[in-house]
Amino acid sequence: MPATNNGTGDVALGPFVLMSAFSGPTGSPFDNDSTGNFSTGALSTGIGFGCPHVVGLTAPQSIKDAGFTDDYTPGVTLPSGSAATTAILTCIGGGKSLATENGIAETDPYLYQPLLGFGNGASRDGPSGPVFTGYDIKMVTATGSVANGVAIEAGWINRSDLTMTTGQSAFGSSITASPPVI
């Protein structure tokens, strides 16, 4: 499915959705369109992860009730709360094979790859730098009224399409582009 998500071709419009760094940003390793106009887009890998807009009024308990933890970064944070160093949470097997001499290939794990968010004002692709970048997401909690497009916490923007109130949480969209897929 192309990641236009709104019929206009501008992926920054439309609802906030998730994607994989492997199949989402323009020029991604598994991007189907060599012209850069469309991508395989929104996360459709069967991982079973959605993007709820706003979670409860009673953080951190409401975050836990929704099945998450505060400061959870999808694709990066292990259940223990520590960060993964390889792509084991988003890439089956966690890596790629690089051919060597005599046809023998060693497994070379991809570096960690966060799930990325775009839409509702957020770009699909990083603004500059290496290809295969987007903007990762993180569960963050409002400490006051937070309009759509405004920081929920430092570095994490509200893309829920709702004005949040104190104690509500959502996956904020990072203001910093994610690392490239390597």
Buried (B, 14 or more C-beta within 10 A) or exposed (E): EBBBBBEEEEBBBBBBBBBBBBBBBBBBEEBEEEEEEBBBBBBEBEBEBEBBBBBBBEBBEBBBEBEBBBBBBBBBBEEEEEEBEBBBBBBEEBBBEEEEEEEEEEEEBBEBBBBBBBBBBBBBBBEEEEBBBBBBBBBBBBEEEBEBBEBBBEEBBBBBBBBBEEBBBBBBBBEEBBBBBE
